[in-house]
Amino acid sequence: MQGSTMTAFSVAFYWIGTFAIVAAVVNSAGIVAIFRHREWAER
């Protein structure tokens, strides 16, 4: 039973980590896109 709990925790931690990485990448891409668009709009 303890092994099952550890596995469930591992899967949950994996999904949280994956979501955090994806969110960070999307956030960085959004910042870069806004920065480039703002720089282009100023011209």
Distance bins in CASP14 RR format, pairs under 12 A and 6 or more apart:
PFRMAT RR
TARGET T0000
AUTHOR 0000-0000-0000
RMODE 2
METHOD distances of the structure
MODEL  1
1 7 0 0 0 0 0 1 0 0 0 0 0
1 8 0 0 0 0 0 1 0 0 0 0 0
2 8 0 0 0 0 0 1 0 0 0 0 0
2 9 0 0 0 0 0 1 0 0 0 0 0
3 9 0 0 0 0 1 0 0 0 0 0 0
3 10 0 0 0 0 1 0 0 0 0 0 0
4 10 0 0 0 0 0 1 0 0 0 0 0
4 11 0 0 0 0 0 1 0 0 0 0 0
5 11 0 0 0 0 0 1 0 0 0 0 0
5 12 0 0 0 0 0 1 0 0 0 0 0
6 12 0 0 0 0 0 1 0 0 0 0 0
6 13 0 0 0 0 0 1 0 0 0 0 0
7 13 0 0 0 0 0 1 0 0 0 0 0
7 14 0 0 0 0 0 1 0 0 0 0 0
8 14 0 0 0 0 0 1 0 0 0 0 0
8 15 0 0 0 0 0 1 0 0 0 0 0
9 15 0 0 0 0 0 1 0 0 0 0 0
9 16 0 0 0 0 0 1 0 0 0 0 0
10 16 0 0 0 0 0 1 0 0 0 0 0
10 17 0 0 0 0 0 1 0 0 0 0 0
11 17 0 0 0 0 0 1 0 0 0 0 0
11 18 0 0 0 0 0 1 0 0 0 0 0
12 18 0 0 0 0 0 1 0 0 0 0 0
12 19 0 0 0 0 0 1 0 0 0 0 0
13 19 0 0 0 0 0 1 0 0 0 0 0
13 20 0 0 0 0 0 1 0 0 0 0 0
14 20 0 0 0 0 0 1 0 0 0 0 0
14 21 0 0 0 0 0 1 0 0 0 0 0
15 21 0 0 0 0 0 1 0 0 0 0 0
15 22 0 0 0 0 0 1 0 0 0 0 0
16 22 0 0 0 0 0 1 0 0 0 0 0
16 23 0 0 0 0 0 1 0 0 0 0 0
17 23 0 0 0 0 1 0 0 0 0 0 0
17 24 0 0 0 0 1 0 0 0 0 0 0
18 24 0 0 0 0 0 1 0 0 0 0 0
18 25 0 0 0 0 0 1 0 0 0 0 0
19 25 0 0 0 0 0 1 0 0 0 0 0
19 26 0 0 0 0 0 1 0 0 0 0 0
20 26 0 0 0 0 0 1 0 0 0 0 0
20 27 0 0 0 0 0 1 0 0 0 0 0
21 27 0 0 0 0 0 1 0 0 0 0 0
21 28 0 0 0 0 0 1 0 0 0 0 0
22 28 0 0 0 0 0 1 0 0 0 0 0
22 29 0 0 0 0 0 1 0 0 0 0 0
23 29 0 0 0 0 0 1 0 0 0 0 0
23 30 0 0 0 0 0 1 0 0 0 0 0
24 30 0 0 0 0 0 1 0 0 0 0 0
24 31 0 0 0 0 0 1 0 0 0 0 0
25 31 0 0 0 0 0 1 0 0 0 0 0
25 32 0 0 0 0 0 1 0 0 0 0 0
26 32 0 0 0 0 0 1 0 0 0 0 0
26 33 0 0 0 0 0 1 0 0 0 0 0
27 33 0 0 0 0 0 1 0 0 0 0 0
27 34 0 0 0 0 0 1 0 0 0 0 0
28 34 0 0 0 0 0 1 0 0 0 0 0
28 35 0 0 0 0 0 1 0 0 0 0 0
29 35 0 0 0 0 0 1 0 0 0 0 0
29 36 0 0 0 0 0 1 0 0 0 0 0
30 36 0 0 0 0 1 0 0 0 0 0 0
30 37 0 0 0 0 1 0 0 0 0 0 0
30 38 0 0 0 0 0 1 0 0 0 0 0
31 37 0 0 0 0 0 1 0 0 0 0 0
31 38 0 0 0 0 0 1 0 0 0 0 0
32 38 0 0 0 0 0 1 0 0 0 0 0
32 39 0 0 0 0 0 1 0 0 0 0 0
33 39 0 0 0 0 0 1 0 0 0 0 0
33 40 0 0 0 0 0 1 0 0 0 0 0
34 40 0 0 0 0 0 1 0 0 0 0 0
34 41 0 0 0 0 0 1 0 0 0 0 0
35 41 0 0 0 0 0 1 0 0 0 0 0
35 42 0 0 0 0 0 1 0 0 0 0 0
36 42 0 0 0 0 0 1 0 0 0 0 0
36 43 0 0 0 0 0 1 0 0 0 0 0
37 43 0 0 0 0 0 1 0 0 0 0 0
END
